[in-house]
Amino acid sequence: MEGYLTIKEIADKWNLTTRRVQKMCSEGLIPGASKFGNVWAIPEDAEKPVDHRITTGEYVNWRKKKET
């Protein structure tokens, strides 16, 4: 389709995995993304959404941390 890219093309463009882009589409984080059957169509001018996942590792073993 004209003006739209596939999940694979967006994943390469944004340097993400295809699974992460699929998840972003299903969570509604990419505006304008539409699903046609079992294929996602993402506008080629879509901006990469901010990733709000925790990447610092601060949550690791949070139960074992003692309160000071």
Backbone as a chain_set.jsonl record, in Angstrom:
{"seq": "MEGYLTIKEIADKWNLTTRRVQKMCSEGLIPGASKFGNVWAIPEDAEKPVDHRITTGEYVNWRKKKET", "coords": {"N": [[0.846, -1.181, 0.0], [0.444, 2.216, -0.715], [2.327, 4.692, 0.9], [2.481, 3.437, 3.332], [4.225, 1.285, 5.622], [5.6, -1.977, 6.358], [5.726, -4.086, 9.308], [8.265, -5.236, 9.493], [9.826, -3.479, 7.929], [9.581, -1.083, 9.402], [10.716, -1.927, 11.814], [13.384, -2.306, 11.036], [13.989, 0.324, 10.304], [13.688, 1.75, 12.735], [15.43, 0.4, 14.338], [14.604, -1.779, 15.996], [13.174, -4.843, 17.325], [11.036, -7.029, 15.423], [8.966, -8.098, 16.909], [8.733, -6.291, 19.043], [7.78, -4.017, 17.719], [5.339, -5.027, 16.803], [4.043, -5.354, 19.258], [3.933, -2.679, 20.113], [2.171, -1.669, 18.194], [-0.186, -3.133, 18.769], [-0.708, -2.184, 21.311], [-1.423, 0.365, 20.774], [0.423, 2.423, 20.565], [1.568, 3.512, 18.327], [0.58, 5.997, 16.382], [-1.895, 5.985, 13.855], [-1.408, 3.452, 12.896], [-2.728, 0.59, 11.375], [-4.625, -2.417, 11.231], [-4.887, -4.859, 8.829], [-6.52, -7.591, 8.191], [-4.309, -9.962, 9.095], [-2.095, -8.387, 9.09], [-0.096, -5.621, 9.876], [-0.263, -2.193, 9.008], [1.72, 0.567, 8.819], [2.014, 4.047, 8.927], [4.408, 5.679, 6.833], [5.519, 8.024, 7.737], [5.371, 7.914, 10.461], [6.259, 8.589, 13.829], [8.81, 7.359, 15.997], [7.737, 5.908, 18.958], [8.164, 6.845, 22.43], [9.996, 4.773, 24.555], [8.828, 3.309, 27.368], [9.645, 1.323, 29.03], [11.317, -0.224, 31.823], [14.738, -0.029, 32.058], [16.911, 0.12, 33.643], [17.439, -1.771, 35.566], [16.802, -1.544, 38.193], [14.622, -2.732, 39.35], [15.249, -5.357, 39.763], [15.402, -8.019, 41.969], [13.874, -6.669, 43.916], [12.353, -7.39, 46.065], [14.12, -8.457, 47.863], [15.639, -6.375, 48.736], [16.59, -4.368, 51.446], [14.845, -2.111, 53.507], [15.947, 1.105, 54.341]], "CA": [[0.0, 0.0, 0.0], [1.197, 3.46, -0.861], [2.401, 5.527, 2.096], [2.537, 2.603, 4.528], [5.328, 0.331, 5.715], [5.313, -3.192, 7.126], [6.395, -4.181, 10.613], [9.685, -5.515, 9.245], [10.468, -2.252, 7.452], [9.645, -0.145, 10.533], [11.684, -2.464, 12.775], [14.711, -1.98, 10.51], [14.129, 1.781, 10.326], [13.801, 2.202, 14.123], [16.398, -0.451, 15.026], [13.891, -2.556, 17.008], [12.777, -6.163, 16.855], [9.694, -7.045, 14.843], [8.021, -8.38, 17.993], [8.515, -5.057, 19.799], [6.926, -3.153, 16.896], [4.004, -5.63, 16.864], [3.504, -5.033, 20.582], [3.608, -1.249, 20.1], [0.961, -1.507, 17.387], [-1.346, -3.678, 19.479], [-0.967, -1.334, 22.477], [-1.87, 1.668, 20.301], [1.47, 3.418, 20.765], [1.949, 4.091, 17.043], [-0.621, 6.593, 15.797], [-2.132, 5.732, 12.438], [-1.19, 2.045, 12.549], [-3.984, -0.121, 11.14], [-4.47, -3.846, 10.98], [-5.675, -5.371, 7.716], [-6.407, -9.041, 8.324], [-3.299, -10.249, 10.123], [-0.926, -7.589, 8.733], [-0.134, -4.226, 10.315], [0.194, -1.161, 8.073], [2.165, 1.703, 9.623], [2.36, 5.169, 8.05], [5.862, 5.815, 6.725], [5.974, 9.207, 8.461], [5.12, 7.719, 11.892], [7.391, 8.833, 14.721], [9.105, 6.28, 16.936], [7.245, 6.281, 20.281], [9.091, 6.758, 23.553], [9.957, 3.474, 25.211], [8.667, 3.542, 28.8], [10.033, 0.147, 29.803], [12.42, -0.029, 32.768], [15.95, -0.634, 31.528], [18.012, 0.374, 34.574], [17.688, -2.937, 36.397], [16.499, -1.215, 39.582], [13.546, -3.591, 39.842], [15.772, -6.696, 39.988], [15.484, -8.408, 43.377], [13.321, -5.615, 44.736], [11.811, -7.958, 47.316], [15.225, -8.769, 48.764], [16.274, -5.136, 49.196], [16.164, -3.974, 52.783], [14.537, -0.709, 53.644], [16.89, 1.767, 55.242]], "C": [[0.885, 1.236, 0.0], [1.16, 4.269, 0.434], [2.48, 4.748, 3.396], [3.726, 1.651, 4.459], [4.884, -0.877, 6.529], [6.046, -3.145, 8.464], [7.893, -4.394, 10.435], [10.428, -4.252, 8.822], [10.606, -1.222, 8.568], [10.665, -0.618, 11.554], [13.11, -2.168, 12.321], [14.99, -0.476, 10.61], [14.393, 2.298, 11.742], [14.805, 1.396, 14.941], [15.768, -1.166, 16.229], [13.631, -3.943, 16.45], [11.365, -6.084, 16.282], [8.642, -7.287, 15.922], [7.717, -7.121, 18.801], [7.599, -4.106, 19.024], [5.497, -3.697, 16.88], [3.319, -5.264, 18.172], [3.095, -3.563, 20.66], [2.336, -0.979, 19.309], [-0.268, -1.976, 18.155], [-1.692, -2.861, 20.719], [-1.414, 0.069, 22.076], [-0.838, 2.772, 20.466], [1.907, 4.102, 19.469], [0.687, 4.668, 16.404], [-0.715, 6.325, 14.294], [-1.911, 4.297, 12.008], [-2.541, 1.341, 12.446], [-3.694, -1.578, 10.841], [-5.431, -4.252, 9.874], [-5.507, -6.884, 7.699], [-5.434, -9.351, 9.445], [-2.007, -9.473, 9.868], [-1.119, -6.155, 9.219], [0.404, -3.33, 9.213], [0.48, 0.094, 8.891], [2.531, 2.835, 8.671], [3.876, 5.382, 8.02], [6.388, 7.048, 7.435], [5.718, 9.105, 9.971], [6.404, 7.932, 12.686], [7.572, 7.645, 15.666], [8.63, 6.703, 18.325], [8.331, 6.127, 21.345], [8.898, 5.42, 24.24], [9.933, 3.686, 26.726], [9.04, 2.331, 29.653], [11.209, 0.477, 30.714], [13.645, -0.752, 32.226], [17.131, -0.479, 32.483], [18.365, -0.846, 35.403], [17.372, -2.688, 37.859], [15.444, -2.133, 40.184], [14.03, -5.001, 40.166], [15.943, -6.928, 41.482], [14.923, -7.338, 44.309], [12.728, -6.133, 46.039], [12.914, -8.204, 48.339], [15.915, -7.537, 49.303], [15.725, -4.765, 50.556], [15.902, -2.476, 52.799], [15.503, -0.084, 54.649], [16.237, 2.866, 56.019]], "O": [[1.936, 1.275, 0.64], [0.091, 4.502, 0.996], [2.539, 5.352, 4.467], [4.17, 1.265, 3.378], [3.919, -0.81, 7.289], [6.877, -2.27, 8.705], [8.697, -3.797, 11.151], [11.531, -3.986, 9.3], [11.637, -0.557, 8.67], [11.406, 0.195, 12.107], [13.956, -1.814, 13.141], [16.097, -0.064, 10.958], [15.228, 3.183, 11.932], [15.008, 1.684, 16.121], [16.32, -1.16, 17.329], [13.836, -4.198, 15.264], [10.597, -5.182, 16.617], [7.545, -6.734, 15.851], [6.573, -6.903, 19.2], [6.734, -3.462, 19.616], [4.543, -2.922, 16.936], [2.142, -4.905, 18.182], [2.041, -3.235, 21.206], [1.516, -0.153, 19.709], [-1.284, -1.281, 18.182], [-2.848, -2.845, 21.14], [-1.748, 0.88, 22.94], [-1.199, 3.948, 20.503], [2.546, 5.153, 19.509], [-0.175, 3.921, 15.94], [0.273, 6.43, 13.567], [-2.199, 3.951, 10.862], [-3.392, 1.48, 13.325], [-2.657, -1.923, 10.275], [-6.636, -4.021, 9.967], [-4.483, -7.399, 7.252], [-5.696, -9.043, 10.607], [-0.946, -9.849, 10.367], [-2.17, -5.551, 9.003], [1.397, -3.655, 8.562], [-0.402, 0.62, 9.569], [3.273, 2.621, 7.713], [4.545, 5.279, 9.048], [7.584, 7.127, 7.715], [5.836, 10.102, 10.683], [7.486, 7.515, 12.275], [6.6, 7.011, 16.078], [9.062, 7.738, 18.831], [9.289, 5.374, 21.172], [7.77, 4.988, 24.476], [10.902, 4.182, 27.301], [8.781, 2.312, 30.856], [12.007, 1.361, 30.405], [13.595, -1.953, 31.963], [18.241, -0.905, 32.162], [19.488, -0.946, 35.897], [17.651, -3.547, 38.696], [15.383, -2.291, 41.403], [13.294, -5.771, 40.784], [16.56, -6.119, 42.175], [15.464, -7.131, 45.396], [12.616, -5.386, 47.01], [12.667, -8.164, 49.544], [16.705, -7.639, 50.242], [14.518, -4.843, 50.786], [16.627, -1.688, 52.193], [15.826, -0.682, 55.676], [16.892, 3.526, 56.826]]}, "num_chains": 1, "name": "protein.A"}
